[in-house]
Each structure stands twice: as structure tokens, then as C-alpha cells.
């Protein structure tokens, strides 16, 4: 669709005018703005504009939900009409960072690291789900899998599994690239660091438990100091901390080494020092911390399953509003690495569906054509794992759809927790999410899915009718 000059100027005016916009950029669906004073924003006027699907403030940024494709044209015309210089996401984040408290800054760092690698992880999750369908016993045949009945499919499943597992086997390399880049170092060194932590010469982290019981853990003897030769496959904390150290060492050396010999000195010394620290200090300590975090979450859900399911399932949407949900991606990956699955991610998937169901109910309950269209497209987006349009464009705006979505999600979270539903990977956080669920838990997961489709929809629809929403 073609965006008029008047529409763009209306958006700028509702944002408080040209002088109130410090920097601006955009992502796939939203304008991301660093404003001088968010108090000058006229949200009612902004959200009355046809192409605006909602707005919200998070992590020091004011974001306007426009929609995929359309947001590109809006941004270009905004730059043309106002003279605002084009900025990168990093520019906007830099302009907004002074508004953040220490906790928000920590969450933002995690988001900056994990969001860039999320497509690779989600893709791996989907492919692992496809492999699960092929090798899962009892899905289509009694006590047998597809590859057992149709043996010609076995090698195809094997190749799919190899492709799917790659992102998780070399997860430290992905995190190393993104983390070192975020901390201001050379991302290529981050990749090398991550690969170094999963080198084939090291004992595979997933075999550590058995090797420990047998007393067969290989080790280096460094001048009397014994260092275990253990890899960190699937681990998150070791590479995160090591990446920070690497970036700081590299920055320190870059400021002090002459340009003529930097190539020969900076990278080798940086990797050498970081490597020794990673295997001697960082790795063992963070590996232990990661195990403590895993044991804590597992302990909560083993001893207080009902409470854990209700709280996490019901309140996950609030975590999305604050941006805190990004911290749990690291927990999910840690759980997958340590226990073979995560019981948190299935609740995320159903929480997204619940928000979509509330938005869908608003489409049927309202007579307002704009709200009807926005609710329908937002619901579809949420069912496919993208909840911002539904949450910020519809549900939070009317409040009760958001509350009913959390209620439905809490009930579903209870069902999932009591049945110990786990996902073997992270996938699309919506209806396709069942592909990432272990097949023995499909029954409980589909029961939870039915709850988050029916309960939020029914409660929102009937409440809207009682309120006689227009």
C-alpha cells in the first residue's frame, strides 16, 4: 500500500513533533524511536491513525507497531519529510540507554546477544521437530516410527537430524560471535572462541556425567596444575563470560599496540589469554553456576509444579512487556543442554496463542472496521509466534483481553507443569510449536492448546458483548 505524506506527518505530530524525536530506526514490524520526552506523545491520536496498530515503550525506546513491509515505507517517508537522519538500531539503543536502570541494561545486553542468533535456533528447533515426527514411535504406527516402517526414510531423517543439531552442537560459536560483537570486540574472534570451547579434542559436555562416575575425565597437567579437558557443548554462561573477557582484552591491546604489528600481536595474545582463562577459571566456575541455575528451576517445577506452571504460564506476557522474557531464553538453552529439554518454552508457546485468541475474540465482538481488521491480522500473527501487534495493538489497549489471555495461559501452564511437558528445542512460539514438543507429551500440550484457544476467546467475547463494545 502507498503511504501518504499526510499520514507520516500525522505520526510525527502525535509523537510530539520533529523536535521530540532524537533518533529513529525500524525493525521488521515497528518504528523504534528514542524520544526526548515520551510524555509529549499523544497515544490516542497516534493509535487512531489507520496504519498504526499499536505503540508501547520498552528499554528506553518508544515503538510504533506498523506492520511488515509498510514500516519500511513509513520510515523512508519520515526521514524525507522531517529531515531526521537515518540511524541504525545501535544508534537508537545508544540514545536510549541513559533511560535504563541497571536491571534493564542487563536484560537489554542479553536481548542484544540472543535476538540475532534466534533465527538459527528456531530453524534448528523446527527441523528437529520434523525429525521427531519421522523417528518418534507411536505417532502414526503402534509402537513404531515412520523410519522403522519405511526404512528408506531412515537416512533422510539422519541428514535432517544432523542439519538440525548443528546450531545446538556449535551454540557457543553462535553466542561467541554475537556476544563479542555486542561487547565491542572482533566477532570473528568470538566464533573462534566458541569453537575452541567445543573442540573435538575435549570431552563432550554431554558425556561429562558418565565420565565423572567412572573417574575417566581427561586432563591437562600444566606445571602441576590439573585442568580438566571438558568441552562446553550447549552451554551458555561459559561463552558469555569468556566473550566479555575477550572483548575487553582485545580493546585493551588495540589501544596500546602500534598499528604496524596489531595483526601479529592483538588476536594471538587475546585468544591465548582468553583460552587459558576459559579452561582454568571461567569455564569451571560458570559451568557450576549454570548447573545451580538448572537445579533451581528443576527443583521448583518438581516440588511446586502447579504453582510454577500457574505463575510462569500466567505471567509470561508481563515478562514480554518488560523485556525480561529475553533472560529466559538463556535459561531454556541451559535446561536443554543439562536435562535434554525445557519445561518453560512450552508455556511460552501457549501464552502467545492465548494472546492471539483474545485478539481474535475482539474481531468478532467489535463493529469497528479498523479494530476488526487489526484484531484479525494480529491474532494470526500471534498464532504464528509474533505477539506484539495483538498485545500492544489490541489486548493491552482494552485491558480485559490481556487479563483473560493471562488467565487462560495460567490454566494451560498448570496442565503442562503437572504433566511435566518438555520441549527438546526452541521453535516457533505459537501453534506450530507442537513440533518442538517431545511426542510423548503431545496429548497434554494439545489439551493446553485447546484451553488457550477457547478460554481467552470465550471470556473476551462475552465480556465485550456485556460491555457493548463498539
C-alpha positions as CSV (number, residue, x, y, z in Angstrom):
1,X,0.0,0.0,0.0
2,X,1.1,3.6,-0.7
3,X,1.6,5.8,2.4
4,X,0.7,9.4,2.0
5,X,2.8,12.3,3.2
6,X,-0.1,13.5,5.4
7,X,-0.2,10.2,7.2
8,X,3.5,10.3,8.0
9,X,3.3,13.9,9.3
10,X,0.3,12.9,11.5
11,X,2.5,10.2,13.1
12,X,5.3,12.7,13.7
13,X,2.9,15.2,15.2
14,X,1.4,12.6,17.5
15,X,4.9,11.7,18.6
16,X,5.4,15.2,19.9
17,X,6.8,16.8,16.7
18,X,10.1,16.7,14.9
19,X,12.0,18.2,17.8
20,X,10.9,15.4,20.1
21,X,12.5,12.7,18.0
22,X,16.1,12.1,18.9
23,X,16.9,9.2,16.6
24,X,14.7,6.7,14.7
25,X,15.1,3.4,13.0
26,X,12.9,0.4,12.4
27,X,12.7,-3.4,12.6
28,X,10.5,-5.9,10.7
29,X,7.2,-4.5,12.0
30,X,7.9,-1.4,14.2
31,X,9.3,2.1,14.2
32,X,11.9,2.2,17.0
33,X,12.4,5.7,18.4
34,X,14.5,7.4,21.0
35,X,12.3,10.4,22.1
36,X,13.4,13.3,24.1
37,X,10.2,13.3,26.2
38,X,7.8,10.4,25.9
39,X,5.3,12.5,27.9
40,X,4.6,14.6,24.8
41,X,3.3,11.6,22.8
42,X,-0.4,11.7,22.1
43,X,-1.1,7.9,22.2
44,X,-4.8,8.3,21.5
45,X,-4.2,10.4,18.4
46,X,-1.3,8.1,17.3
47,X,-3.3,4.9,17.5
48,X,-6.2,6.5,15.7
49,X,-4.1,6.7,12.5
50,X,-5.2,3.9,10.2
51,X,-1.8,2.3,9.6
52,X,-0.8,2.3,13.3
53,X,-1.6,-1.0,15.1
54,X,-0.3,0.0,18.5
55,X,2.5,1.6,20.4
56,X,4.5,0.9,23.6
57,X,7.6,1.9,25.4
58,X,10.3,-0.5,26.4
59,X,14.0,-0.4,27.3
60,X,14.1,3.4,26.8
61,X,12.6,3.1,23.3
62,X,9.2,4.2,22.1
63,X,8.0,1.7,19.5
64,X,5.1,2.1,17.0
65,X,3.7,-1.1,15.5
66,X,3.1,-0.6,11.8
67,X,3.4,-4.0,10.1
68,X,5.8,-5.9,7.9
69,X,6.7,-4.1,4.6
70,X,4.6,-1.0,5.4
71,X,7.0,0.1,8.1
72,X,9.9,0.4,5.6
73,X,7.9,2.9,3.5
74,X,6.8,4.9,6.6
75,X,10.3,5.1,7.9
76,X,11.7,6.3,4.5
77,X,9.0,9.0,4.2
78,X,9.5,10.1,7.8
79,X,13.2,10.6,7.0
80,X,12.3,12.6,3.8
81,X,9.6,14.7,5.4
82,X,11.3,15.6,8.7
83,X,15.0,15.6,7.9
84,X,15.7,13.0,10.6
85,X,18.9,11.3,9.7
86,X,18.7,7.6,9.1
87,X,20.0,5.7,12.1
88,X,20.9,2.1,12.9
89,X,19.4,0.1,15.7
90,X,22.6,0.6,17.7
91,X,22.3,4.4,17.3
92,X,18.8,4.3,18.8
93,X,19.9,1.9,21.6
94,X,22.8,4.3,22.4
95,X,20.5,7.3,22.6
96,X,18.0,5.4,24.8
97,X,20.5,3.7,27.2
98,X,20.6,6.6,29.7
99,X,17.0,6.0,30.5
100,X,17.6,2.4,31.6
101,X,18.2,1.2,35.2
102,X,20.8,-1.5,35.9
103,X,18.4,-4.4,35.6
104,X,17.0,-3.1,32.3
105,X,20.5,-2.7,30.9
106,X,21.4,-6.3,31.9
107,X,18.2,-7.5,30.2
108,X,19.0,-5.4,27.1
109,X,22.5,-6.9,26.9
110,X,21.0,-10.4,26.8
111,X,18.5,-9.4,24.2
112,X,21.2,-7.8,22.0
113,X,23.1,-11.1,22.2
114,X,20.4,-13.6,21.7
115,X,18.0,-12.0,19.3
116,X,20.5,-12.0,16.4
117,X,21.0,-15.8,16.8
118,X,17.3,-16.6,17.4
119,X,16.5,-17.4,13.7
120,X,19.2,-20.1,13.7
121,X,17.9,-21.6,16.9
122,X,14.3,-21.5,15.9
123,X,15.1,-23.1,12.5
124,X,17.0,-25.8,14.2
125,X,14.0,-26.4,16.5
126,X,11.7,-26.8,13.6
127,X,14.0,-29.2,11.8
128,X,14.4,-31.2,15.0
129,X,10.6,-31.3,15.2
130,X,10.4,-32.7,11.7
131,X,13.0,-35.3,12.6
132,X,10.9,-36.1,15.7
133,X,7.9,-36.8,13.5
134,X,9.9,-39.2,11.5
135,X,11.6,-41.1,14.3
136,X,9.0,-40.8,17.1
137,X,7.5,-44.2,17.9
138,X,3.7,-44.5,18.2
139,X,2.8,-41.3,16.4
140,X,1.5,-42.9,13.2
141,X,2.1,-46.6,13.9
142,X,1.6,-48.6,17.1
143,X,4.9,-48.7,18.9
144,X,6.8,-48.0,15.7
145,X,8.2,-44.9,14.0
146,X,7.9,-43.9,10.3
147,X,11.5,-44.8,9.7
148,X,11.1,-48.2,11.3
149,X,8.1,-49.0,9.0
150,X,9.5,-47.2,5.9
151,X,13.3,-47.9,6.2
152,X,14.1,-45.9,3.0
153,X,13.3,-42.8,5.1
154,X,16.0,-43.5,7.7
155,X,18.9,-41.8,6.0
156,X,16.7,-38.8,5.2
157,X,15.9,-38.5,8.9
158,X,19.5,-38.8,9.8
159,X,20.6,-36.0,7.5
160,X,17.7,-33.8,8.8
161,X,18.8,-34.5,12.4
162,X,22.5,-33.6,11.5
163,X,21.4,-30.3,10.0
164,X,19.1,-29.5,12.9
165,X,21.6,-30.4,15.6
166,X,24.4,-28.2,14.2
167,X,23.1,-25.0,15.7
168,X,22.9,-26.6,19.2
169,X,26.2,-28.5,18.9
170,X,28.0,-25.3,17.9
171,X,25.9,-23.0,20.0
172,X,28.9,-21.5,21.8
173,X,30.2,-20.3,18.4
174,X,26.9,-18.5,17.7
175,X,26.8,-17.0,21.1
176,X,30.5,-16.1,20.9
177,X,30.0,-14.3,17.6
178,X,27.0,-12.3,18.8
179,X,28.4,-11.6,22.3
180,X,31.8,-10.4,21.3
181,X,30.2,-8.2,18.7
182,X,27.9,-6.8,21.4
183,X,30.8,-6.2,23.8
184,X,32.8,-4.3,21.1
185,X,35.3,-6.9,20.0
186,X,36.0,-8.7,16.8
187,X,33.1,-11.1,16.2
188,X,35.4,-13.5,14.2
189,X,37.4,-14.0,17.3
190,X,34.2,-14.7,19.1
191,X,33.4,-17.5,16.6
192,X,36.9,-19.0,17.2
193,X,36.4,-18.7,21.0
194,X,33.1,-20.6,20.7
195,X,34.5,-23.3,18.5
196,X,37.5,-23.6,20.9
197,X,35.1,-24.5,23.7
198,X,33.6,-27.4,21.7
199,X,36.8,-28.6,20.1
200,X,36.7,-32.4,19.3
201,X,39.8,-32.9,21.5
202,X,37.8,-32.0,24.6
203,X,35.5,-34.4,26.4
204,X,31.9,-33.8,25.2
205,X,30.0,-31.9,27.9
206,X,27.0,-34.4,27.5
207,X,29.4,-37.3,28.4
208,X,30.8,-35.5,31.5
209,X,28.4,-37.1,34.0
210,X,29.3,-40.7,32.9
211,X,33.0,-39.9,32.8
212,X,32.8,-38.4,36.3
213,X,31.2,-41.5,37.7
214,X,33.8,-43.7,36.1
215,X,36.7,-41.4,37.1
216,X,37.8,-41.1,33.5
217,X,37.8,-37.4,32.9
218,X,40.9,-36.4,30.7
219,X,43.0,-33.6,32.0
220,X,46.0,-31.4,31.2
221,X,48.9,-31.1,33.6
222,X,50.1,-27.5,33.4
223,X,53.2,-27.2,35.6
224,X,51.5,-29.1,38.4
225,X,48.0,-27.6,37.8
226,X,45.4,-30.1,36.7
227,X,42.9,-28.7,34.1
228,X,40.0,-30.9,33.0
229,X,39.8,-31.2,29.2
230,X,36.0,-30.7,29.1
231,X,34.0,-29.1,26.3
232,X,31.0,-26.8,26.8
233,X,28.6,-28.0,24.2
234,X,25.2,-26.3,24.6
235,X,26.4,-24.2,27.5
236,X,25.6,-20.5,27.7
237,X,27.3,-18.9,30.7
238,X,30.9,-20.0,29.9
239,X,31.0,-18.5,26.4
240,X,29.1,-15.4,27.6
241,X,31.6,-14.5,30.3
242,X,34.6,-15.6,28.1
243,X,33.3,-13.3,25.3
244,X,33.2,-10.3,27.6
245,X,36.7,-11.0,28.8
246,X,38.0,-11.5,25.2
247,X,36.4,-8.2,24.0
248,X,37.9,-6.3,27.0
249,X,41.4,-7.8,26.4
250,X,41.2,-7.0,22.7
251,X,40.2,-3.4,23.4
252,X,43.0,-3.0,25.9
253,X,45.6,-4.3,23.4
254,X,44.2,-2.3,20.5
255,X,44.8,0.9,22.4
256,X,48.4,0.1,23.2
257,X,49.8,-1.9,20.3
258,X,51.2,0.0,17.3
259,X,49.1,-0.4,14.1
260,X,52.1,-1.9,12.2
261,X,52.1,-5.1,14.4
262,X,48.5,-5.3,15.5
263,X,47.7,-8.1,13.1
264,X,50.5,-10.2,14.5
265,X,50.0,-9.4,18.2
266,X,46.5,-8.5,19.2
267,X,44.5,-11.5,18.0
268,X,47.0,-14.2,19.1
269,X,47.5,-12.7,22.5
270,X,43.8,-12.1,23.0
271,X,42.8,-15.7,22.1
272,X,45.7,-17.2,24.1
273,X,44.9,-15.3,27.3
274,X,41.2,-15.8,27.0
275,X,41.6,-19.5,26.2
276,X,43.7,-20.2,29.3
277,X,41.3,-18.2,31.4
278,X,38.3,-20.0,29.9
279,X,39.6,-23.5,30.7
280,X,41.3,-22.7,34.0
281,X,38.8,-20.3,35.7
282,X,35.8,-19.1,33.6
283,X,34.6,-22.5,32.3
284,X,34.6,-24.5,35.6
285,X,33.1,-21.6,37.6
286,X,30.3,-20.8,35.1
287,X,29.6,-24.4,34.4
288,X,28.9,-24.9,38.1
289,X,26.8,-21.8,38.2
290,X,24.8,-23.0,35.2
291,X,24.2,-26.3,37.0
292,X,22.9,-24.4,40.1
293,X,20.5,-22.4,37.9
294,X,19.3,-25.5,36.2
295,X,18.8,-27.4,39.6
296,X,16.9,-24.4,40.9
297,X,14.4,-24.3,38.1
298,X,14.1,-28.1,38.0
299,X,13.6,-28.1,41.8
300,X,10.8,-25.6,41.7
301,X,8.9,-27.4,39.0
302,X,9.5,-30.8,40.6
303,X,8.4,-29.7,44.1
304,X,5.9,-27.0,43.2
305,X,4.8,-27.9,39.7
306,X,1.3,-26.5,40.0
307,X,2.5,-23.1,41.4
308,X,5.3,-22.9,38.9
309,X,3.0,-23.6,35.9
310,X,0.4,-21.1,37.0
311,X,2.9,-18.3,37.8
312,X,5.1,-18.7,34.7
313,X,2.3,-19.6,32.3
314,X,0.1,-16.7,33.6
315,X,2.7,-14.0,33.9
316,X,4.9,-14.7,30.9
317,X,3.0,-12.0,28.9
318,X,4.1,-9.4,31.6
319,X,7.7,-10.5,31.0
320,X,7.3,-9.7,27.4
321,X,6.1,-6.2,28.2
322,X,9.1,-5.5,30.4
323,X,11.5,-7.3,28.0
324,X,12.5,-9.7,30.8
325,X,11.5,-12.7,28.6
326,X,14.8,-12.5,26.9
327,X,16.6,-13.6,30.0
328,X,14.7,-16.9,30.0
329,X,16.0,-17.8,26.5
330,X,19.4,-18.4,28.1
331,X,17.6,-20.5,30.8
332,X,15.8,-22.5,28.2
333,X,19.1,-23.2,26.4
334,X,20.8,-24.2,29.7
335,X,17.9,-26.6,30.5
336,X,18.1,-28.2,27.1
337,X,21.8,-28.7,27.4
338,X,21.7,-30.0,31.0
339,X,18.5,-32.0,31.1
340,X,17.7,-32.7,27.4
341,X,14.6,-30.5,27.4
342,X,12.9,-27.3,28.7
343,X,9.6,-27.2,30.5
344,X,9.5,-23.4,30.3
345,X,9.3,-22.9,26.5
346,X,6.0,-24.9,26.0
347,X,4.3,-22.4,28.3
348,X,5.7,-19.5,26.2
349,X,4.2,-21.1,23.1
350,X,0.7,-21.4,24.7
351,X,1.0,-17.8,26.2
352,X,1.4,-16.5,22.6
353,X,-1.6,-18.5,21.4
354,X,-3.7,-17.1,24.3
355,X,-2.9,-13.5,23.3
356,X,-4.0,-14.4,19.8
357,X,-7.3,-15.9,21.0
358,X,-8.2,-12.7,22.9
359,X,-7.4,-10.6,19.9
360,X,-9.5,-12.9,17.7
361,X,-12.4,-12.6,20.0
362,X,-12.2,-8.8,19.7
363,X,-12.5,-9.2,15.9
364,X,-15.9,-10.9,16.3
365,X,-17.1,-8.7,19.1
366,X,-16.4,-5.3,17.7
367,X,-18.3,-3.4,14.9
368,X,-15.4,-1.0,14.4
369,X,-13.9,-1.9,11.0
370,X,-10.4,-0.8,11.8
371,X,-10.3,-2.7,15.1
372,X,-11.8,-5.7,13.4
373,X,-9.1,-5.8,10.8
374,X,-6.3,-5.1,13.3
375,X,-7.6,-7.8,15.6
376,X,-7.8,-10.4,12.9
377,X,-4.3,-9.9,11.5
378,X,-2.9,-9.6,15.0
379,X,-4.4,-12.8,16.1
380,X,-3.0,-14.7,13.1
381,X,0.4,-13.2,13.8
382,X,0.2,-14.3,17.5
383,X,-0.8,-17.8,16.5
384,X,2.4,-17.9,14.5
385,X,4.5,-16.6,17.4
386,X,4.6,-12.8,17.0
387,X,2.5,-11.3,19.7
388,X,3.4,-7.6,19.7
389,X,0.6,-6.5,17.3
390,X,-2.0,-8.4,19.4
391,X,-0.7,-7.4,22.8
392,X,0.1,-3.7,22.2
393,X,-2.4,-3.0,19.4
394,X,-5.5,-4.7,20.9
395,X,-5.3,-6.6,24.2
396,X,-3.4,-4.1,26.4
397,X,-5.4,-1.3,24.9
398,X,-8.7,-2.7,26.2
399,X,-7.1,-4.4,29.2
400,X,-9.6,-7.2,29.8
401,X,-8.5,-9.2,26.7
402,X,-5.0,-9.2,28.1
403,X,-6.1,-10.3,31.5
404,X,-8.3,-13.1,30.1
405,X,-5.3,-14.2,27.9
406,X,-3.1,-14.5,31.0
407,X,-5.9,-16.4,32.8
408,X,-6.1,-18.9,30.0
409,X,-2.4,-19.2,29.8
410,X,-2.1,-19.8,33.6
411,X,-4.6,-22.7,33.4
412,X,-2.7,-24.2,30.5
413,X,0.6,-23.7,32.3
414,X,-0.9,-25.7,35.2
415,X,-1.8,-28.6,32.9
416,X,1.7,-28.5,31.3
417,X,3.5,-28.4,34.6
418,X,1.5,-31.2,36.2
419,X,2.2,-33.4,33.2
420,X,5.9,-32.4,33.0
421,X,5.6,-31.3,29.4
422,X,9.0,-30.5,27.9
423,X,10.3,-29.3,24.6
424,X,13.6,-30.8,23.2
425,X,14.3,-27.4,21.4
426,X,13.1,-23.9,20.9
427,X,10.8,-23.5,18.0
428,X,8.0,-21.1,16.8
429,X,6.2,-19.9,19.9
430,X,2.7,-20.5,18.5
431,X,0.5,-23.2,17.0
432,X,3.5,-24.8,15.1
433,X,5.2,-25.1,18.5
434,X,4.0,-28.6,18.9
435,X,6.8,-29.7,16.6
436,X,9.3,-28.9,19.3
437,X,7.4,-30.8,22.0
438,X,8.5,-34.4,22.8
439,X,5.9,-36.6,21.2
440,X,5.0,-38.4,24.4
441,X,3.7,-35.0,25.7
442,X,1.6,-34.1,22.7
443,X,-1.6,-35.1,24.4
444,X,-1.1,-32.7,27.3
445,X,0.3,-30.0,25.1
446,X,-2.8,-30.1,22.7
447,X,-5.0,-30.1,25.8
448,X,-3.3,-26.9,26.9
449,X,-3.5,-25.5,23.4
450,X,-7.3,-26.1,23.4
451,X,-7.5,-24.2,26.7
452,X,-5.7,-21.2,25.4
453,X,-7.8,-21.1,22.3
454,X,-11.2,-21.5,24.0
455,X,-10.9,-19.8,27.4
456,X,-9.4,-16.4,26.4
457,X,-11.7,-16.3,23.3
458,X,-14.9,-17.1,25.2
459,X,-14.2,-14.8,28.2
460,X,-13.1,-11.9,26.0
461,X,-16.0,-12.2,23.6
462,X,-18.8,-12.4,26.2
463,X,-17.3,-9.7,28.3
464,X,-17.0,-7.4,25.2
465,X,-20.7,-8.2,24.5
466,X,-21.7,-7.3,28.0
467,X,-19.7,-4.1,27.8
468,X,-21.3,-3.5,24.4
469,X,-18.0,-2.5,22.8
470,X,-18.4,-0.7,19.5
